């Protein structure tokens, strides 16, 4: 019935009042798997299903069946109609934040879960983030969860970031770094930081007002200066002339030089942050059009002499968010039975990083 072009959409709507939508997709793709899924407990990013849920929907259907049977005994012409406001409420999902058919709490713990509709989830998640960040006083806990889900999504599936620019969110995210509510600039910084891994996104940022919002965010959230410094390093590693022009016109270079003078006591990684800033300034100075002008500004700064000839390799590491690159993989999740092992994998620590080539290695004579 669901696959019928004429009545299928209506049947799907009616069934969605009783069951999560994922069941309808499973019925359409594999009826046997849908029954198996119904009869077993599930807890994954797209479905929370247990004994209580089964008993709830079965009880509702049974009660509704008996009531209609009695009405039809009295009047055989009685037609069954579902009340407009009817919906089975499942207690196990109450309090869960669900966006685009995905439970964010579980998705954050299992970011590599193979989503049935990743593009739809991407759109819904960014729309939700945009809605929260545009609010003057968003719910801080929900905004934090949605932000973390964005970071998880683009960390686990980097290619999805290339689909963000056409959606039009990047200019709005950058603009909200200037928001008065301190939770918003931090959230926007985190999303911009992960999007900056995509060259497509960075080239879009080069056509937007990017530098001034970053400066505003660093002034408002000094505890997020390291994230901002990493973002700036990513932006200027690509040597895009438009971004260098923004740095010159937006007074980014004097601002970064002041940060080099600052102890950055509110930053959790002051040395690494300053190393990132120094590398970014060196990259800006390589620009063909504005490089000489930037060098002049740098040479006039007394603090720059302490950084211009230093190597910062020991301070710079390629980092990922701990635990975000582990978890189950395979076909779309509704055909999978268990998730206990994947949940454990999601908490496993990443492999240790290899030391830089110029770092001290200890006893070189030990061949073991």
Buried (B, 14 or more C-beta within 10 A) or exposed (E): EBEEEEEBEEBBEEBBEBBBBBBBBBBEBBEEBBEEBBEEBBBBBBBBBBEEBBEBBEEBEEEBEEEBEEEEEEEEEEEEEEEEEEEBEBEBBEEEBBBBBBBBBBBBBBBBBBBBBBEEBBBBBBBBBBEBBEBEEBEBEBBBBBBBBBBBBBBBBEEBBEBBBEEEBBBBBBBBBBBEBBBBBBBBBBBBBBBBBBBBBBBBBBBBBBBBBBBBBBEBBBEBBBBBBBBBBBBBBEEBEEBBBBBBEBEBBEBBBEBBEBEBEEBEBBEBBBBBBBBBBBBBBEBEEBBEBBBEBBEEBEBBEEBBEEEBEBBBEEEEBEBBBBBBEEEBBBBBEEBEEBBEBBEEEEEEEEEEEEEEEEEEEEEE
